[in-house]
Amino acid sequence: MFGILHTIPFFRTITVGTLLALVVGIVPSTHARFADVPAGHAYEDAIDFLLRNNIAHGYPDRTFRPNNAITRAEFTKVLIGMLFPQEYIDSCIDLAPATQNPILPSFTFADVPWESWFAPYVCTAWLNGIVTGYPDGSFRPEEGVRVVEAAKMLAIAFGLTEFALPDLQTGD
């Protein structure tokens, strides 16, 4: 089924606005702070929630770009920012290289420089099993996050992967 959805352009990447509607829901309305988010914008309340909770900040040019496809780095930042305290996120880079667990090798993605703004978020997601990267050892932070990737990250992050399926043979 996901293969079919992936062929439909709408399902190839998830937009910032779609992410906000799915993850945040509706919160009390306040005036938006961005040139591209006028009062009454469909995602105004969700964006304000992210701002008030210090999860997202927008871009330096005072835009939020709610209709752009969200990158893997941006999606990871929003998700990890909602789940973990900033102190924990900020300390991840310091903790990850010291990991001696043979199952969890040291945190390294060739395309995630240690000094990048998104490295602590990717590190935290990786350290907590929310992301694994691609088989070639990359994370591809600038690519748009696909719906199936976002769904997997959300399911793992919120513990939705260990549910019991009904026994279809007995009708339960």
C-alpha positions as CSV (number, residue, x, y, z in Angstrom):
1,M,0.0,0.0,0.0
2,F,2.8,2.5,0.9
3,G,4.3,1.8,-2.6
4,I,1.1,3.0,-4.2
5,L,0.8,6.1,-2.0
6,H,4.5,7.0,-2.7
7,T,3.6,7.3,-6.4
8,I,1.1,10.0,-5.7
9,P,2.9,13.4,-5.4
10,F,0.9,14.5,-2.4
11,F,2.1,11.5,-0.4
12,R,5.8,11.8,-1.3
13,T,6.6,14.4,1.2
14,I,4.9,15.9,4.2
15,T,4.5,19.7,4.4
16,V,5.1,21.7,7.6
17,G,1.4,22.5,7.7
18,T,0.3,18.9,7.4
19,L,2.8,17.9,10.2
20,L,1.4,20.6,12.4
21,A,-2.2,19.6,11.8
22,L,-1.3,15.9,12.5
23,V,0.9,16.3,15.5
24,V,-0.2,19.5,17.3
25,G,-3.9,19.7,16.6
26,I,-5.9,22.8,17.6
27,V,-4.7,25.2,20.3
28,P,-6.0,28.7,21.4
29,S,-5.5,31.3,18.7
30,T,-3.0,34.2,18.9
31,H,-1.5,36.5,16.3
32,A,1.1,34.9,14.0
33,R,4.6,36.5,13.9
34,F,5.6,35.7,10.3
35,A,5.1,37.5,7.0
36,D,3.8,34.3,5.4
37,V,1.4,33.4,8.2
38,P,-1.3,36.1,8.3
39,A,-3.9,36.3,11.0
40,G,-6.5,33.6,10.4
41,H,-4.0,31.3,8.5
42,A,-5.1,27.7,8.8
43,Y,-1.9,26.8,10.8
44,E,-1.7,29.9,12.9
45,D,-2.7,28.3,16.1
46,A,-0.4,25.3,15.6
47,I,2.5,27.5,14.7
48,D,1.9,29.6,17.8
49,F,2.0,26.4,19.9
50,L,5.4,25.4,18.5
51,L,6.7,28.9,19.1
52,R,5.4,29.2,22.7
53,N,6.8,25.8,23.5
54,N,10.2,26.6,22.0
55,I,9.9,23.7,19.5
56,A,10.2,25.8,16.3
57,H,11.4,29.3,15.6
58,G,10.9,29.9,11.9
59,Y,13.5,31.3,9.5
60,P,15.8,34.3,10.0
61,D,13.9,36.2,7.3
62,R,10.8,36.2,9.5
63,T,9.0,33.5,7.5
64,F,7.7,30.2,8.7
65,R,7.1,28.6,5.2
66,P,4.1,26.5,6.3
67,N,3.5,25.3,2.7
68,N,7.0,24.1,2.1
69,A,7.9,20.4,2.3
70,I,9.5,19.8,5.7
71,T,13.0,18.4,5.6
72,R,14.1,15.3,7.5
73,A,16.2,17.6,9.8
74,E,13.3,19.9,10.5
75,F,10.9,17.1,11.1
76,T,13.4,15.5,13.5
77,K,13.9,18.8,15.3
78,V,10.1,19.3,15.8
79,L,9.5,15.7,17.0
80,I,12.5,15.5,19.3
81,G,11.8,19.0,20.6
82,M,8.4,17.8,21.7
83,L,9.6,14.7,23.4
84,F,12.8,15.6,25.2
85,P,14.1,18.5,27.4
86,Q,16.5,20.8,25.6
87,E,19.3,20.0,28.1
88,Y,19.1,16.4,27.2
89,I,19.1,17.2,23.4
90,D,22.1,19.6,23.8
91,S,24.1,17.0,25.7
92,C,23.6,14.2,23.1
93,I,26.6,15.1,21.0
94,D,28.8,14.9,24.1
95,L,27.4,11.5,25.2
96,A,27.1,9.7,21.8
97,P,30.8,9.3,21.0
98,A,31.4,7.6,24.3
99,T,28.7,5.0,23.7
100,Q,30.4,1.6,24.1
101,N,27.3,-0.4,23.5
102,P,28.2,-3.0,20.8
103,I,24.6,-2.9,19.5
104,L,24.6,0.9,19.3
105,P,27.8,2.0,17.6
106,S,29.0,5.6,17.9
107,F,26.8,8.2,16.3
108,T,28.1,9.1,12.9
109,F,26.3,10.2,9.7
110,A,28.5,11.5,7.0
111,D,26.0,14.2,6.1
112,V,25.3,15.4,9.7
113,P,28.3,17.6,10.8
114,W,28.7,17.8,14.5
115,E,28.4,21.6,14.4
116,S,25.2,21.7,12.4
117,W,22.1,23.1,14.0
118,F,20.3,19.8,13.6
119,A,23.0,17.5,14.9
120,P,21.8,17.4,18.5
121,Y,18.3,16.5,17.4
122,V,19.4,13.8,15.0
123,C,21.7,12.5,17.6
124,T,18.9,12.3,20.2
125,A,16.6,10.6,17.7
126,W,19.3,8.1,16.8
127,L,20.3,7.5,20.4
128,N,16.7,6.7,21.3
129,G,16.1,4.4,18.3
130,I,13.7,6.8,16.5
131,V,16.0,7.1,13.4
132,T,18.6,4.8,11.9
133,G,19.5,6.6,8.7
134,Y,20.0,5.0,5.3
135,P,22.0,1.8,4.5
136,D,24.7,4.0,2.9
137,G,25.4,5.6,6.3
138,S,23.7,8.9,5.5
139,F,20.8,10.7,7.2
140,R,19.9,13.0,4.2
141,P,18.8,15.9,6.4
142,E,17.9,18.3,3.5
143,E,15.6,15.8,1.8
144,G,11.9,16.2,2.3
145,V,10.6,13.7,4.8
146,R,8.3,11.1,3.3
147,V,5.0,10.3,4.9
148,V,6.1,6.7,5.5
149,E,9.3,8.0,7.2
150,A,7.4,10.5,9.3
151,A,4.8,7.8,10.3
152,K,7.6,5.4,11.3
153,M,9.4,8.0,13.4
154,L,6.1,9.1,15.1
155,A,5.1,5.4,15.8
156,I,8.5,4.7,17.4
157,A,8.7,8.0,19.3
158,F,5.2,7.5,20.8
159,G,5.5,3.8,21.4
160,L,2.9,2.7,18.9
161,T,5.0,-0.2,17.5
162,E,4.1,-2.9,20.1
163,F,0.4,-3.3,19.9
164,A,-1.4,-6.6,19.7
165,L,-3.2,-7.5,16.5
166,P,-6.6,-9.3,16.7
167,D,-6.6,-13.0,16.0
168,L,-8.4,-13.0,12.7
169,Q,-8.9,-16.8,12.7
170,T,-11.1,-16.7,15.8
171,G,-12.8,-13.5,15.1
172,D,-11.4,-11.6,18.1
